């Protein structure tokens, strides 16, 4: 079982997301809807 690190914030986007979008399209959703920087090193969603 996966246990998140203390203080870790997890954001979930509810609703439909077209996973056929490119990284550019998904990062635009993250920046506009979640108001987060998708390429921030502390945010592993779209980062390396």
C-alpha positions in Angstrom: 0.0 0.0 0.0 1.2 3.5 -0.9 1.6 5.9 2.0 1.9 9.6 1.1 4.7 11.7 2.7 3.6 13.9 5.6 2.4 17.3 4.3 1.9 16.0 0.7 -0.9 17.7 -1.1 -2.8 15.6 -3.8 -5.0 17.4 -6.3 -7.7 15.5 -8.1 -9.6 17.0 -11.1 -13.1 15.8 -11.1 -14.9 15.4 -14.4 -13.9 14.3 -17.8 -10.4 14.8 -19.2 -9.5 13.9 -22.8 -6.3 11.9 -22.2 -5.5 12.1 -25.9 -4.4 15.7 -25.3 -0.7 16.3 -25.5 1.4 17.4 -22.6 0.8 21.0 -23.6 -3.0 20.5 -23.5 -2.9 18.7 -20.1 -0.5 21.3 -18.6 -2.9 24.1 -19.8 -5.7 22.4 -17.8 -3.5 22.1 -14.7 -2.5 25.8 -14.9 -6.0 27.1 -15.6 -8.2 24.9 -13.6 -6.0 23.9 -10.7 -4.1 27.1 -10.7 -0.8 25.2 -10.3 2.5 25.3 -12.1 2.5 21.9 -13.9 6.3 22.0 -14.5 7.2 22.8 -10.9 9.8 20.2 -9.7 7.8 19.8 -6.5 4.7 18.8 -8.5 5.4 15.4 -10.1 2.2 15.4 -12.1 3.8 16.4 -15.4 7.4 16.8 -14.3 10.2 14.2 -14.7 
